[in-house]
Amino acid sequence: MEFSIQHIVFFLLVICTGLSAGLCFTWSNTVTPGIGRLDDFGFLSAFQQMNRVILNPTFFIVFLGPFFLGIANLFLFKNLSSTIWWMLLVAVLLYVIGVILVTVFGNVPLNEMIDQHNLDTLSKTELKDLRTAFENKWNRLHLIRTIASILSFITLIIITTQITK
């Protein structure tokens, strides 16, 4: 198999999507259940800190990479069989809608909601109310991101078996 620019850009898409899927999967299966066991102050404080730390260049490259690489791949592979191209479109749309848009319009506003509070000044009742307004909504949205990123990644792996023949 020879490696063309098409293959390199495609494999970068697969890698970024896989890393995002892994992040979502790991978060769903370890981070969320782990901090879910904390009291309200500990839970909200942990979320505030993680939400602040995750906003870094490496995260943004991996998180937004599938959007830009997906567009590039749709263009680069426009002459491949229509089945592969449509599968690629599905993988990109799953990621963009199910991960990026859900994050931007769902999880980020919830993150900002808890970030604007000085937790040290809230009463136990206020902490409980804030957690109640945040936790279940955030987890439901994150489940969507997890499923969408994994389905996108699986679709890309299936495509890989076709374009590397």
N, C-alpha and C positions, 0 to 999 in steps of 0.2 A: 504494500500500500504506500502510495506517495502522499506526502503532506503538502497540501496547497494552502493558500491563504484562507480558502473556504473552510478547510478542515480545522485549521488553527482557530479561526473565529468561532466555529461551531463548538469545538472542544472547550473553549473559554466560556461559552454559554452554558455548556453542560456542567462545568466545574462551579461556576458562580451559582447556578440554580441548585446544584447538589449541596453546596455549602449553606445556602439559605434554607433548604429543606432540612438539613442536619441541625441547623440552629433552631428552627421552629420545632422540630421533633424533640430535640434535647430539652428545650425550654419547657415544652408540654409535659415531658416525662420526668423531669428532675427539678427544674427551677420552680415552676409553679406549684407542684405538690409540696416541695420543701418549704418555700416561704409561706404557703397556705397554712402551715402548722404554727406560724408565729402569731403572737397577739396582734391586735389592730395596729398599735404604734410600730412594732417591729416590721410587720408586713408592709405598711405604707412607707416607712423609712427605707426599707430594702428596695422597694419598687422605685422610689424617688432616686436613689443612688444608682441603681442599674440603668434606669432610663437616661440618666445624665452621662454615664460612662459609655453606653453603647453608641452614642453619637460621636463617632470618630471616623477618620478617613477610610480605614480598612472596612468597617461596617458598610459605609456608603458605597464603596466600590462593589462589594459583594451583593448588597441589597439592590442597588440600581443597575448593576452590570447586566442582569438578564433583560432589562428593558432595552438598553442601547444595543447590546449584543443580539438580542432577539430581532430588532429592526434590521440590523446589519445582515443577519442570517436570512431573513425573509427576502431581502434584496439579492444576496449572494446566491441563494438557492432557488431563485424564481424560475429557472429553466429545468429544474429537476421534475420528477414525476409529480403530478398534481396531488397524489395521495400523500407523499412525503411533505410537500409544501403545506398542505392543509393540516397535517399533523403538527408541523412546526408552528403554524399559526395558532392552533389550539393550545400548544404548550406555552407559547408567548402570552396568549390571552389569559390562560389560567393564572400565570404568574402575575401579570400586570393587574388584572382585576382582583384576583383572590389574595394577592400578597401586597402589592404596592398600594392599590386604591383602598383596600380594607385597612391597611396600616395608616395611610394618610388621613382618611376620613373617619376612621373608627378608633383605632388604638391610640394614635397620637393625641387627639382631643382628650381622651381619658387620661393619658399620661400628663398632659398639661394641666388637667383639672387637679390632679393630686400634687403636681409640682408647685402650684401657686400657693399651697398652704404651708405655713410654718407649723409643723406637727407638734413642736414643743409647746405651742400656745393653745392647742385644742384639748377640750375635755374628753373623757373616755367616751361619752355619748357622741360627741362630734367625730371622734376617730372612728367609731363604729359606723356612724352614718356615712362617712366618707368612704370607708371600705365597702360598705353595702352598695353604694352608688357606683363603685368602680369594679370590684372583683369579678362578679359573674358576667357583666357585659364584656370586660376585657378578655376573660377566658373564652367566651363564646366566639368573639372575633378572632382570637388567636387560633382557635380550633379551625376556623375557616382558612386562615393563613397556612396552617400546618398541612391540611388536606390538599389545598391548592398547590402548594410548593412541591409536595411529594408527587402528586399527579403530574405536574409539569415535568418534574425530574424523570419520572418513569416514562413519560411520552418521549422525552429527549433520548433516553437510553434505547427505546425501541427504534427511534430514527437512526441512532448510531449504528445499529446492526444493519441498516439498509444502505447508509452512505459510505460505509467502510468496506463494502464488498469489492 
